[in-house]
Amino acid sequence: MPFSEEFKQFICKDWAPYDPELPTALPGAVAAASHRRRLSQRYPGQRLIVPAGGLKVRNNDCDFRFRPHSAFTWLTGLGTDREPDAVLVLEPAAGGHEATLYFHPRVPRTDPEFYADARYGEMWVGQRESLEEMSALGQLRCADIADLELEIQKMASQTPIHILREANPALADRLDKWRGRDDTGDAEFATTLSELRMVKDDFEIDQLRQACLATAAGFEAVVRELPNAVAYGRGERWVEGIFGLHARHQGNAVGYDTIAAAGDHANTLHWIRNDGELHEGELMLMDAGVELDSLFTADVTRTLPVSGTFTPAQRKVYDAVLEAQQAGIEAAGPGVPFRAVHDAAVAVVARHLEEWGLLPVSAEQALDPETGGQYRRWMVHGTSHHLGLDVHDCAQARRENYREGILQPGMVITVEPGIYLKSTDLLVPDELRGIGVRIEDDIVITDDGCAVLSDQLPRSADDVEAWMAGLLGR
């Protein structure tokens, strides 16, 4: 609908002035400056461009809630939903690089954008930051995004430039034209940004510990609500909703889609449909993590008896998985191959599968890297992955530095073995069919071993039962 001239004059008048006090710096701003220095050392004399990414359409004119690219957050400290379409540029300078954050600042209330722009207008999306306010938040220089392309074009053909292409493919394509070539170094740049995040600093480790604390609170809330989840039907959705409530209340959101898998659904590794019933006497496998406002996320799995008590068959499988997880945790430490954690865990899994008469060969034969693998019918996935801003963090790192890499102090990984005995698996004894168990914790590699960041939640079957009894008032 068009706006009358009378309205245009009226809407701009009699608003309280903006707060003259600048906001305090974001918690991640200091760490982000250190991260930028580390990146700068890798690319002397080269311009580096890291976009935040843009909004993505959910349906029609509705967008998904925005989350910036993790590399952008790591280098700026901007979390939550800041800042769609923003771009960080590291310009070569004496002694390193000068960082500038380009974004769309708020306009004066006399500008039509104030009342007429559904994307940026204050009447539509709330008060945005000025250049000065964003600079104070991120502790770095800021500029209007409208000036970005001209600045990049000025020396595009002379200064080597690398861009994180996946975060803004359209900008990357335009950059190719300005520099007169495709830059094969962009792929290596993305890999570097991933690998630099493998060793966490004190700020990052603290954020991951806080994420684990918030996640534990969410798990406790779920246990308290289990009777309602059973009574109201479609209990998996109830569990997902309760955890999601606490994730949004205590942090930014869930770090990934919650798995709330009851009964045989636990044997589907990425069960996120969460439309099943919860029944007394069954297990529920819950894999969930709170993502903080800083966007660091936990990743924790517990397998819980819906009734609060394990059956003998359930406990048999649970204890085997717990033993495997403990073996994996004990194998983790500085100077140890990343693969060693998985190897230690699956050795225990294979031994139990042999004892239960499931393996067609011995456990030793099943573990043979050339001719074995039979145990993977019941333990399909890897035991560990890096954790940080992404639930599967540093995923673009080179294989020799990740899967075949060596653990170092400051690395944060998961330890999450499981045993999955599908109800349709005719090799599995009747009493074990339909039981799926995974136990997952987040650990940080220390100078002399490792520490469990998610130790707020119990792990042993006895401790789980006692913990649940207390929460359920039994």
N, C-alpha and C positions, 0 to 999 in steps of 0.2 A: 504494500500500500504506500502511496506517495505521502510525504510529509509536507504539511503546509508551512509557509514562511513564518506564520505566527507561532507554530509549534517549535520550529527550529530556534527561534529566538527564546521561547519560554523554557525549553528543556535544558538550556545551557546555564541558567541563572540560579543563584542562591544554593550552591552546594558548599559544604564545609571544606576548608582547604585540606590538602593532603598533609599528612604528618611530616613535619620538617626533619624529624629524627630518622637517621638511616638505620636499617635493620642490622642486627648482629650477624656475624658470619655464620654460615651453615657449619654444622659439626665436621663435615668432610672436607671443608675448604683447605685446611692446612695440609692434610694428607694428599689432596689432589695436587697441590703445588709441588709436593715431593714427587708425585707420580709423573707430572709434566717434566720435571728435571731429568728423571730417569729416561723418559722417552726422548728428550732433547739430545741426550748424550749419544743415542743410537743414530741420529740423523743430523749431524752438523751441516749447516749451510743449506738445509732443505726445508721448504715450506710443507707443513703438515696440516691436513684438514680432517676434522672429526665431527661429522654432523650428529645431531641428536636423533634424527629421524622425524617422520611426520605422522599425523593422525591417519588411522586406517578405518575405512568404512565398515561398520558392522552390518547395517542394512539401511537402504535408502539414504536418508539424511542424518542417520545416527552413527556416531563413531564409537569405536572401542575406547575405553579409558586409556589415556596415553601413558606410555612408559618409555623413557629415553633409552637409547642404545647403551649397553653396559659400559662400553669403552668411553663413551661421552661422560657418563656419570663418574667413572674412575678418574677422569682427567679434570673434571670441574667441581665435583662434590654436589652437583644438583641431583636430587632424588625425586621422590613422589611423582608428580605429573609434569615436572619442569624439563624441558621447555620445547614444545613442538616446533619443528623447523629451525631451531637454533643451530649454529655451526661454530665450533671452536677452531680457530686458526692459530697455529704456532709459526710465527714469522721469524726467519733467521735474524739474529742480532748478535752484537758483541757478547761473547761469553755464553752463547746458547740460543735461546729463542724468547721472543716476547709473545705472550698469549693474549688473544683478543676473542671475546665471546660476542658473536653477532646474533642478535635476536630482535624481535619486534617489540619495542618498548610501548608503554601506554602513551596515548595522545592527550592533548588538552581537552577538556570537556566541551570546548567550543567546536571541536572537530566532529563531523558527522559520524565518524567511526564510533564515538562514545555511545551513541544511541541506536545506530543503524547497522552495525556490523556484528553478525552473529558469531563470527570467528574470533574477533578480538575485542569487541565493544564491552565497555565496563558494565553497561546495563544487562548484557547477556551472560558474560562469563566471570564477572567480578573484577575487582581492582587489580590491574597488572602492575609490574614493577617499572619504574623509570630506569634509565641507563645507570644513574647513580645508585639506586637501590639494588639493582642486580649486581653491580660492581661490589657493593658492600657485602652482599650475600656470598658471592663466590670469591671475593678477594682477588679479582682480576679485572683487567680493562674490558669495557664493554662498548659496543658500537651498534648502530642501527643495521638490521639485516638488509635494508634497502641499499646499503653501500657495499655489500659483500662482493657481488659479482664484478663490479668495476675494479675493486682492489685486487681480486684474484687475476683478472685479465691483464693488469698493468705489466706484470713480469712473468706471465704464464709460460711464455716461450723461452725465458732465460733462466728462471730459477727452477731447479728440480722440485716437483710437487708430488706428494703422495696423499691420497684420499681414502678414507674408509668407505669403499663403494657401496657396500650392502646397506649402510645407514641412509644413503640418499642417492640412489642410482641415477636419478635425473640430473642432479648437480654433477655427478661424476661424468656423465655423458657429455654435458656442456664443457666440462673441464678438458676432456679429450680434444674437443675442437679448438679450444683456446691454446692448448699447448702443442697442437698439431700432430698428436700421436696418442695411441693408447699406452699407458704406462704399466708395464708388466710388474713394476715394483709395488703396485697397489696390493697385490695378493700377499706379498711378503710383509707389507706394512700391517695388514690385518693379522697375520700370524704373529708378528712382533707384539702387537697390542694384546693379543691373547696370552702369549708366553710371559710378558711382563707381569701379568696378574697372578702367576702361579705361586709366587712366594708372597704371603700377606705381611703387611706391617702391623704394628701394635693397634692402630685404629681399626683396621679391617678385622683383626682377630677379636677385638672387643665387640665390634658390631655383630659378628657371627655368634659370639657368646650370648649377646643380648637377644638375638633372634632365636636362639635355642631356649632361652628363658621364656620368651613370649610363646613359643611353640608348646612348651610344657604346660603353660596355663591353658592353652587351647585343648590339649589332650585331656587335662583334668576336667574341663567343662564338658567335653564329650562323654566321659565316663559318667558324670553326674546325670546326663541326659539319656543314658542308654535305656532306662525303663520307658521313657516317653518314645524313644525311637522304635522300640518293640511295639508299644501299644498303639501308636498312631499309624503304623503302616509305612511302607516305603522308607524304611528306617535308614538306608544308606544316604538318602537325600537329607534326612534330618541331621545325621552326623556331619555331612558335608556343610550344611548350613550353619550348624553350631560352631564348627571350627572357623568357617568363613567370617562369622560375626566377630569372633575374637581376633582374627587376623586383621580385619579392617579397623577394629577398635584399638588394638595394641600396635599396629604397624600400618603399612601401606596397603597390603593385600596378602593373599596367599602367594607364595613364591612360584607355584605351579599348580595345576589342577589337582585337587585332593583326590586320593584314592581311598574310598571307603568301601571295602570289598568284603562282604559277608559270605560265609559258607564257601561254596565252590568258586564263587567269583574271585576269591583270593588267589586262585590258580591262573588267572588272567593277569599278566604282569602289569599292564597299563590299564587297569579297569577304572575308567573315569565316568562311565555312564551313571553309576551310583543310583540305580533305580530299583534295587532289590529290597527285600524284607530282611529284618533282623529277627532271628529266632533264638530262644533260649536253648542252650546246649551246643550252639555253633560258635565258631571263631569269627572275629572281624579283624581283617588286616587293614590298618589305617596308615597311609603314607602321606604326610602333610608337613608343611613348613610355613612359618610366618615370615613374610618379607617386610623388613623395617622401612621407615621413610627414607633411609639411606640406600635402599634397594638391596642390601645384603639379606640373604635368605638362609634359613635352616632347612634341613632335609632329614626328617626323622620317621622311622617306621616302628610301630608296635603292633603285635598281634594279640588281641585281647579276647578272652572268653566272654561272650555276651552275658552269660549268667553270673560271671564273676569267679567261676571255678573251672579249671581245666579238667576234661575227662582224661583217663589214663592214656588213651591213644593220642589225644591232642598234646598232652604233656610229653609223651615220647618223642614226637616230632619237634616240639618246641625246644626241648632240652638239647636235641641234636643240633639245631640251628644256633642256639646260644653258645654251645661249645665251639662251633665253627666260627662264630663271630669273635669270640674271645681269642681264638687262635689267630685270627686276622689282626686284631688289635695288638696282640703281643708281638706280631711280626713287624709292625710298623715302627720305623725309626729313621734317623738321619743316616744317609749312606746306603740305605736298603733299596733295592729295586722296587719300583711301584708295583710290579707284578707279584712280588713276594707276598703281599697281603692277600691277594686272590688265591695264590697257590696254597697258602697255609689254611685258608678257610675251606677250599674245595677238597683238600685232602681229608679233612674231618667229615665233610658231607659224603664223600665217596666211601669212606670206611663204614659209616652208618648204613648207607644204602646196601653195601655188601652184607652187613650183619642182618639186615632185614630180608635178604634174599632177592633183592630187586635187580642187581647188576647181573648181566650175562657172563661177566668176566670178574676177575679179582679187582679190588680197589686200585691196586698198583697198576694193573693193565689198563683200567679205565682212565688213569691219570697220564698215560703215555701220550706225549704230544703228537706223535706220528700216527699211532694206531688206536688210540683211546678216544675218550670223550663221551662214553656211554652215560656217564653220570649226568650229562647236560640235559638228558630227558627230564630230569627233575630239578635241575638248577641251571637254567638257561643263560642267565645274564652274568656280567662281571660283578665283582664284589665291591669295587670302589670307583669313585670318580672325584675330580676336584670340585670344590664348592666355594662360592663367593657371591658375586653380584648375579651370576646365573646359577641355577641349580646344578646344571652340568657345565661348570665353569671352565674357561680356558679351552674350549672345544676345538679351536682352530690351531692349537699348538701342534707342532710337528710330532709325529709318532715317536721319534727317538727322544723327544723331551717329555713325552706324556706316557704313553703305554709302555715304552721301553726306557723310560727315564728313571732317575734316581731321586728318592725322597730327600727333601732338604728342610731344615728348620723353618717354620713359618708356613709351610704348605698345609692346607686344610683339605681333607678328603673324607669321604664316607666309608663306612665298613658295613656292608649290608648283604650277607648271604641269606639264602632262603632254600626251602624245600617245598616243592609244589606237586601235590599228588592229586591229579584231576580225577573227578568222579567217573570219567569214562575210560580211565586207564586200567585195562584188564590185567596188567602185570602187578598192580598194587593190591595188597590184601584188602578185603572188604572193610575191615575196621579202620583203615587208614585213608580210604578213598574220600575225596572231597576236602581234605585237610591241606591248607596252604599256609605256610608260616614264613615271614621275613622279619628280621630284627635289624634295625639300622640306626647307627649313631654317627655323629660328626666328630672327627678328631683333628687335632693340630699336631704336627710334627714338632718336637722340641729338641733341644740340644742333646738330650740323653734318652729319648724315646718318643712318647706321644702322650697327649692329655685328651680326655674325652670332654668335649664342649657341651654335649647334650646329656650329661650325667644326672640331670634333675629328674629324669624318668627312670623307674625301676626296670630291670632287665630279667632277673631270674623269675621262674614261674611262681615260686613262693612269694617273692616280693611283689610281683604283679597282682597276685590274689589279695595280699594284705593291703596294698595301695588302693585297689578297687573297692575292697570292703569298707575302708575308711571313707572314701568318697561317696559310696552308696549308702552309708549309715547302717551297715550290717554288722 
